[in-house]
């Protein structure tokens, strides 16, 4: 395999790379994907295969991807192609998955921008938050606002009408991703100095607040007391492994691309361990915040004489983030201001992942074709925006769930991860990559 020695743009500092990698790994998947998968697959039982997958596959595979990107200094398709031209298709399949994620992930960020706008109006125009309410009224308001007023949601697979109020937020999401990436990796390294630490601070505040709400213990019991029978279900393990791949940005070219911009003298192993453990900690704390809030919502329904169990108080999926958290925020004093902080946090948390995925697609195309970044970047973002309009229709949330299921399903990122292990572990000299990482 040819090792590139020519100059390539780099991160400038180790902190910039680590924060960028953590920013890619720690995203909306930690607040949205991880809690709702745990919510759907037996509560605390889901933690066991998840932690196992992180230790057995997540961190080792991150080291593997860092090593491949670092030694070749190329994005995923060309990196695999330098091992053997027949392997290049694996890199391209990873990039296709990245592009698919790139079409629906910004839609969730568009939700965040919209909720941020409502929060700003509440703070500066002294308007009540549209989802506000105490007790059972707050639970009903939060559910009704998100599904009926905000999304105009219907349950069948027909797309229905486009939601005009979400077009501008979706465009703002793509514009933000563009501004973060168009100047290259050194600029990204400066952006993440702000966008990575801020979400952690706000998440801790929300966790403390959620755990002090009446009835929060009901939700924490569901979160921390596993249903052991779920461990016998293959689906639980499949989604746990898929979530590790999704949450760590493995097997869709991001980490290979990011590592290709690292300086030659870089500590790959420790970098991977830091990113993996930061992701696990964020997911676990996010679970505490979400389930303590769900417990409080269930308790409120019980006090009103219409008890709803924790498992049914909110539908799965993004509803956990856009129903449970808004309900909790509405219970705080100066609720609009806390809502502003929270949704700014979600935007900064998600934008890191969004532009990292964009960068992996961009770098793959530029490496392969030699076309200019200034032409490729706006082109792929425009295409992604247009496809994303499908997901802001009345039935768009259903399609978002289907596509996300495909990404985490049989032919998604776990499948590509398996191919990577077979190719790099059995069809290539794995000892060369191991020595490179240890060096």
C-alpha positions in Angstrom: 0.0 0.0 0.0 1.3 3.4 -0.9 1.7 5.8 2.0 1.2 9.4 1.1 4.0 11.8 2.2 2.9 14.9 0.5 1.4 17.8 2.5 -2.3 17.6 3.3 -4.4 20.0 5.3 -4.4 19.1 9.0 -6.2 19.9 12.2 -3.5 22.1 13.6 -3.9 20.8 17.2 -4.7 17.5 18.9 -7.5 19.2 20.9 -9.1 20.4 17.7 -9.2 16.8 16.3 -10.4 15.2 19.5 -13.2 17.7 20.0 -14.2 17.4 16.3 -14.3 13.6 16.6 -16.2 13.8 19.9 -18.5 16.3 18.3 -19.2 13.9 15.5 -19.7 11.0 17.8 -21.7 12.8 20.5 -24.7 14.2 18.7 -28.5 14.1 18.6 -28.1 10.3 18.5 -27.2 10.4 22.2 -30.3 12.4 23.2 -32.6 11.1 20.5 -31.4 7.7 19.2 -29.9 6.2 22.3 -32.8 7.0 24.8 -35.6 5.9 22.4 -33.8 2.7 21.4 -33.3 1.9 25.1 -37.0 3.0 25.7 -38.1 0.6 22.9 -35.9 -2.4 23.9 -36.4 -3.1 27.5 -35.0 -0.1 29.4 -31.8 -0.9 31.3 -31.4 -4.3 29.5 -30.3 -2.3 26.5 -27.3 -1.0 28.4 -25.7 -4.4 28.7 -25.3 -5.2 24.9 -24.6 -1.5 24.3 -21.6 -1.4 26.7 -20.4 -4.8 25.4 -20.6 -3.6 21.8 -18.7 -0.4 22.7 -15.8 -2.2 24.4 -15.6 -5.2 22.0 -16.2 -3.4 18.7 -16.7 0.4 19.1 -13.3 1.5 20.4 -11.3 -1.1 18.5 -13.0 -0.3 15.2 -12.4 3.4 15.8 -8.7 2.7 16.2 -8.9 0.6 13.0 -10.6 3.5 11.1 -8.2 6.1 12.5 -5.2 3.9 11.4 -6.6 3.4 7.9 -7.3 7.1 7.4 -4.0 8.2 9.0 -1.8 5.8 7.1 -3.3 6.6 3.7 -4.3 10.2 4.3 -7.3 9.7 2.1 -11.1 9.5 2.6 -12.9 6.1 2.9 -13.2 5.0 -0.8 -9.7 5.9 -1.8 -8.3 4.6 1.5 -9.8 1.1 0.8 -8.9 1.4 -2.8 -5.2 1.7 -1.9 -5.4 -1.7 -0.2 -6.9 -3.2 -3.3 -9.0 -1.7 -6.0 -11.7 -4.3 -5.4 -12.2 -3.0 -1.9 -13.0 0.6 -3.0 -16.7 -0.3 -3.3 -16.8 -0.8 0.5 -15.7 2.8 1.0 -18.3 4.0 -1.4 -21.1 2.1 0.3 -20.1 3.8 3.5 -20.3 7.2 1.8 -23.7 6.4 0.4 -24.9 5.6 3.9 -23.4 8.9 5.0 -25.3 10.7 2.3 -28.6 9.0 3.3 -28.0 10.1 6.9 -27.2 13.6 5.6 -30.6 13.9 4.1 -32.6 13.3 7.3 -30.3 14.3 10.1 -30.7 18.0 9.4 -34.5 17.6 9.6 -34.1 16.9 13.3 -31.9 20.0 13.6 -34.6 22.0 11.8 -37.0 20.9 14.6 -34.4 22.4 17.0 -34.2 25.7 15.2 -38.0 25.9 15.2 -38.4 25.2 18.9 -35.6 27.7 19.5 -37.6 30.3 17.7 -40.7 29.7 19.9 -38.4 29.9 22.9 -37.0 33.3 21.8 -40.5 34.6 21.3 -41.4 33.4 24.8 -38.4 35.2 26.3 -38.4 38.5 24.4 -42.1 38.9 23.6 -43.3 37.5 26.9 -45.4 34.9 25.1 -46.3 31.6 26.8 -44.4 28.6 25.4 -46.9 26.8 23.1 -46.2 23.5 24.8 -46.4 24.9 28.4 -48.6 23.5 31.1 -48.4 21.9 34.6 -49.2 18.3 35.5 -51.3 16.3 33.1 -52.2 19.5 31.1 -48.5 19.9 30.4 -48.1 16.3 29.2 -51.1 16.7 26.9 -49.9 20.1 25.6 -46.4 18.9 24.9 -47.7 15.9 22.9 -50.4 17.8 21.1 -48.1 20.7 20.1 -45.3 18.5 18.6 -47.4 15.9 16.7 -50.5 17.9 15.8 -49.7 21.6 15.6 -46.0 21.5 14.7 -45.8 18.5 12.4 -49.5 18.0 11.4 -48.5 14.3 11.8 -50.5 11.4 10.3 -49.6 7.8 10.9 -49.8 6.3 7.4 -47.0 6.4 4.8 -48.5 8.9 2.4 -46.4 12.1 2.5 -49.2 14.6 2.7 -48.7 18.3 2.7 -45.3 20.0 3.1 -45.0 21.9 6.4 -44.0 25.4 5.2 -42.9 26.5 8.7 -40.1 23.9 8.5 -38.6 24.9 5.2 -36.7 27.9 6.5 -35.3 26.1 9.6 -34.1 23.3 7.3 -32.4 25.8 5.0 -30.8 27.4 8.1 -29.4 24.0 9.2 -27.8 23.4 5.8 -26.4 27.0 5.8 -24.9 26.5 9.3 -23.2 23.2 8.2 -21.8 25.0 5.1 -20.4 27.9 7.1 -18.7 25.4 9.5 -17.0 23.4 6.8 -16.3 25.6 3.7 -12.9 26.8 5.1 -11.6 23.3 5.9 -10.5 21.4 8.9 -8.6 24.1 10.8 -11.8 26.2 10.8 -13.8 23.2 12.1 -11.2 22.8 14.9 -11.9 26.3 16.1 -15.7 25.9 15.8 -15.8 22.8 18.0 -14.1 24.6 20.9 -17.5 26.1 21.5 -20.0 23.7 20.1 -18.7 20.6 22.0 -18.4 21.7 25.7 -21.7 23.7 25.8 -24.0 20.7 25.3 -22.4 18.8 28.2 -23.0 21.7 30.6 -26.6 22.1 29.6 -27.2 18.4 29.7 -26.0 18.2 33.3 -28.4 21.1 34.2 -31.3 19.2 32.6 -30.4 16.0 34.3 -30.4 17.7 37.7 -33.7 19.3 37.0 -35.3 16.1 35.7 -34.2 14.2 38.8 -35.8 16.8 41.1 -39.3 16.7 39.4 -42.0 14.8 41.3 -42.2 11.2 40.2 -38.8 11.1 38.5 -37.9 7.9 40.4 -40.5 6.0 38.4 -38.7 6.7 35.2 -35.2 6.1 36.7 -36.5 2.7 37.9 -37.4 1.8 34.3 -34.0 3.0 33.1 -31.8 1.4 35.7 -33.8 -1.9 36.4 -33.3 -4.0 33.3 -35.8 -6.5 31.9 -33.4 -9.4 31.7 -35.7 -11.3 29.2 -34.8 -8.7 26.6 -31.2 -10.1 26.5 -32.6 -13.2 24.8 -34.0 -11.1 22.0 -31.7 -10.8 18.9 -33.3 -7.5 18.0 -32.1 -5.9 21.3 -28.5 -6.9 20.4 -28.8 -5.8 16.8 -30.0 -2.3 17.7 -27.4 -2.0 20.5 -24.6 -2.8 18.0 -26.2 -0.5 15.4 -26.5 2.3 17.9 -22.8 2.0 18.8 -21.9 2.3 15.1 -24.3 5.2 14.5 -23.4 7.1 17.7 -19.6 6.8 17.2 -19.9 7.7 13.5 -18.3 4.4 12.6 -18.6 2.6 9.2 -19.8 5.6 7.2 -16.4 7.1 6.5 -16.4 10.0 9.0 -13.6 8.8 11.2 -11.5 7.6 8.3 -11.8 11.0 6.8 -11.1 12.9 10.0 -8.0 10.8 10.7 -6.7 11.5 7.2 -6.2 15.1 8.2 -4.2 14.2 11.3 -0.6 15.2 11.7 1.8 12.3 11.2 2.8 12.1 14.9 -0.6 11.5 16.4 -1.8 9.3 19.3 -4.5 7.2 17.6 -5.2 4.7 20.4 -5.8 7.2 23.2 -7.7 9.5 20.9 -10.1 6.6 20.1 -10.5 5.7 23.8 -11.3 9.4 24.7 -13.9 9.7 22.0 -15.6 6.3 22.9 -15.8 6.9 26.6 -17.0 10.5 26.1 -19.8 9.1 23.9 -20.8 6.5 26.5 -20.9 9.0 29.3 -23.0 11.4 27.3 -25.5 8.7 26.3 -25.8 7.5 29.9 -26.4 11.0 31.3 -28.8 11.7 28.5 -30.7 8.6 29.6 -30.9 9.9 33.1 -32.3 13.2 31.9 -34.9 11.6 29.6 -36.2 8.9 31.9 -36.4 11.1 35.0 -38.5 13.4 32.9 -40.7 10.6 31.6 -41.2 9.4 35.1 -42.4 12.9 36.1 -44.8 13.0 33.2 -46.2 9.6 34.1 -46.6 10.7 37.8 -48.5 13.8 36.6 -51.0 11.6 34.7 -51.4 9.5 37.8 -52.1 12.5 40.0 -54.8 13.6 37.5 -56.6 10.2 37.9 -55.6 9.0 34.4 -52.4 7.0 35.0 -50.2 6.4 32.0 -47.2 4.1 32.4 -43.6 5.3 31.7 -43.5 3.1 28.7 -46.5 4.8 27.1 -46.3 8.4 28.1 -44.5 9.5 25.0 -44.2 7.8 21.6 -40.7 6.6 20.6 -38.4 8.5 18.3 -37.8 12.2 18.2 -40.8 12.7 20.4 -38.6 11.9 23.4 -36.5 15.0 22.7 -39.3 17.2 21.4 -42.0 16.2 24.0 -40.2 15.1 27.1 -37.6 17.8 27.3 -39.9 20.7 26.4 -42.3 19.5 29.2 -39.4 19.5 31.7 -38.2 22.9 30.6 -41.7 24.3 31.0 -41.6 23.4 34.7 -38.6 25.6 35.3 -38.7 29.2 36.5 -37.9 31.5 33.6 -38.8 28.6 31.3 -38.3 30.4 28.0 -34.7 31.2 28.8 -33.9 27.6 29.8 -35.6 26.5 26.6 -33.3 28.9 24.6 -30.3 27.4 26.3 -31.5 23.8 25.7 -32.3 24.2 22.0 -29.1 26.2 21.3 -27.4 23.2 22.9 -29.2 20.8 20.6 -28.3 22.9 17.6 -24.6 23.0 18.6 -24.7 19.3 19.5 -26.2 18.2 16.2 -24.4 20.6 13.9 -21.0 18.9 14.7 -22.4 15.6 13.5 -24.1 17.2 10.5 -21.0 18.8 9.2 -18.8 15.8 10.0 -21.0 13.7 7.8 -20.9 16.3 5.1 -17.1 16.4 5.3 -16.8 12.6 4.7 -19.0 12.8 1.6 -17.2 15.9 0.4 -13.7 14.5 0.9 -14.5 11.2 -0.8 -15.7 13.0 -3.9 -12.8 15.5 -4.0 -10.2 12.8 -3.5 -11.7 10.7 -6.3 -12.4 13.4 -8.8 -10.0 16.2 -8.0 -12.9 18.7 -8.2 -12.8 21.8 -6.1 -14.3 21.9 -2.7 -15.9 25.2 -3.5 -18.0 23.5 -6.2 -18.7 20.1 -4.6 -19.7 21.3 -1.1 -22.6 23.5 -2.1 -23.8 21.0 -4.7 -24.1 18.1 -2.2 -25.7 20.4 0.3 -28.3 21.6 -2.2 -29.2 18.0 -3.1 -29.4 17.0 0.5 -31.7 19.9 1.2 -34.1 19.0 -1.6 -34.3 15.4 -0.5 -34.8 16.5 3.1 -38.1 18.2 2.1 -39.6 14.7 2.0 -39.1 14.4 5.7 -40.9 17.7 6.6 -44.2 16.6 5.1 -47.1 15.3 7.3 -46.0 11.7 6.9 -42.3 12.6 6.9 -41.7 11.4 10.4 -42.8 7.9 9.4 -40.3 7.9 6.5 -37.6 9.2 8.8 -38.1 6.3 11.1 -38.0 3.8 8.1 -34.8 5.3 6.7 -33.2 5.3 10.1 -34.2 1.7 10.6 -32.5 0.9 7.3 -29.3 2.6 8.4 -29.3 0.6 11.6 -30.6 -2.5 9.9 -29.2 -5.6 8.0 -27.6 -3.7 5.1 -26.7 -0.6 7.0 -23.7 0.6 9.0 -23.3 -2.7 11.0 -23.0 -4.6 7.7 -20.3 -2.2 6.5 -18.5 -2.5 9.8 -18.5 -6.3 9.4 -17.0 -5.9 5.9 -14.4 -3.5 7.2 -13.3 -6.1 9.8 -13.2 -8.9 7.3 -11.2 -6.9 4.7 -8.8 -5.2 7.2 -8.5 -8.2 9.5 -8.4 -11.1 7.1 -7.7 -9.9 3.6 -5.1 -7.3 4.5 -2.1 -7.3 6.8 -3.8 -6.3 10.1 -0.4 -6.3 11.8 0.7 -3.3 9.7 -2.3 -1.2 10.9 -1.7 -2.4 14.5 1.9 -1.4 14.4 1.0 1.9 12.8 -1.5 2.7 15.5 0.9 1.6 18.3 3.7 3.7 16.8 
